[in-house]
Amino acid sequence: MSTPPVAERFFDRVFGSTVDRPGLVIFILVALSALSLLGRYQPELITGWFRPAEEETQEESGSPIPGRRQPVVPDVKAVSISNADAVLVVKSQEFFTRKGSAAIRKVVTDLEALPYVRNVFWMDRAPVLNLFGFRESLFPPDRSSDRQFEEARERAINHPLISGQLLAKDGNTLLLMIHFDWLFVTSDEDCTDRLKQTALDAIQGADVDFEFLLTGSVPGYLTFISSQEEHRFRYQAIGYGSILMMAIVLFRGIRAVLIVSIAPAVGVFWTLGILPFFDFQDNPFNDIILPVLLSLVGLTDGVHLMVEIRKRRGKGMSVREAARSGICCVGLACALTSITTAIGFGSLSLAKHEIVREFGLCCVIGVLLTFLSVVLTIPLACSTRLGNNIHLGHDRGLIDRNLNRVSGLVEYVLKRSSLYAKLGIGLTAALALISLQLRPDERRANALPQHSETVLAIQHMDEAFGGLEMSRVNISWGENVDSESAEVLQVVMAVDDLLQSEPLIGNPVSIRNFIDVLPGSGSPEDRMPLLQLLPANLKRAFYEPERRHAEVSFRVQDLGIAKYGEVFTRIETGLEQIHQAHPE
């Protein structure tokens, strides 16, 4: 009689012996369950021990260099069109009319009257561009003529910070950039429904045709969370219901079904409690996909083990003997399948996307914990009153009745193992070649309900403004280049021309746009001094001479990274050419 391999003997000694030590098994189950509860409610009690102590003195990267005079940075708050908490999209053709201008002002006033709204930045508060710095409203008084309103419309469309940024170039869509005072936000509705309702109430009786859509970082996040909560129960009910039905069909006995179901349930409970120790609890895949996935993995291992235990109980073995023999027979095979499954999911940790990477690690943790749950809970449950007479009717089960048919198929394949191995390798290679042709893609709207207000607003902003998302090209220069040098403007113009050449890049804006609308003409050397005429809060949004930094901002549509892949590749190539022409 041949001697079992070392790995098999070790596995049988470790897990087979647990059958004779129910007290130890109960202790392990209770300890892991307690650890999971701790991770679910107070993980910092454990993670706090592993956080490095903060150094008393840290050298900041921007600390002054001895012997060098540091430039004085003006205390000016630069304007921003990209950091709003919420964006109220207003569609109308009546902004530059008597009724329309009064109505939109009323909307802004009522929004700012809300206690949790710090301010609303919109086109009427954009910095002025006249040479004297006089504050002037883009909207004329209510009694102004139609001609004056049309002139105001033209001024707004010609303003670089307004046209394509706060007002669509056709003048029919306007953005209200809302900033919250989080101290006074009391509910999610404050950041969504109440904002829109306030705007609707403001135009009641104004006889204007305004349409409001709410989007932005906060409404988008709340829509995502709401969608997750709404669909979580439905998807998990479908997944768990399917698993339960499979168990019922396979075993035809309520006790066997309950015992097999306990193992994946405990594995899922352990996993969701352990993940917070690794700071993986906020991964969106963990709410729906991971529990159902682990339940299927646990059911698969549990079915194999339960079939062997019932079969041996049917042959007259005692509960402990049947459990020990079942673990020794299929336990190692289940362990190997769990390890290979964990390795497969672990390959996701090589992905560039952080969410996918974390999900792969969560699956590895979950698969291993679920396997441990199977080999501990099923033998223990079989030895309780729940497992009495668990073997009755096993010969009428779906698995036992059809096992011989499956065995015939297995024997047929084993006789031609070389052929099927080659077919498997060839099929794997073919599928690998196909997968290499796939292009990764991601759109913001993919994570949101397709008919939600947030998605509709994003789609409209793609059409009217060239996108909701703001991106930028950062430009920096060395000490050998004077910040007031015309070369700075030349580089900014080159970057702006590069971005303008791409149809999918929306409305680039930089210091060039503001200099161009100021009176005069000439070369960059002649135009660069005009920067001093710009309002400080506007200039410093795109140009910081003390930090030797400038930027060109632009909008990106929600078309997916696959659509923009070639675009950004061309932009990177063009930026490298600009850098070679201006190495400093």
Helices and strands as residue ranges (DSSP letters): H 6-15, G 16-20, H 22-41, H 44-47, G 48-50, E 86-91, H 98-113, E 117-121, G 123-125, H 146-158, E 173-180, G 182-184, G 188-191, H 193-202, E 211-215, H 217-251, H 254-274, G 275-278, H 285-314, H 319-326, I 327-331, H 332-346, G 347-350, H 354-382, G 385-387, G 394-396, H 398-415, H 417-436, G 444-447, H 453-465, E 469-476, H 486-500, E 505-509, H 511-517, H 524-527, G 528-533, H 536-539, E 543-544, G 545-547, E 549-556, H 561-581
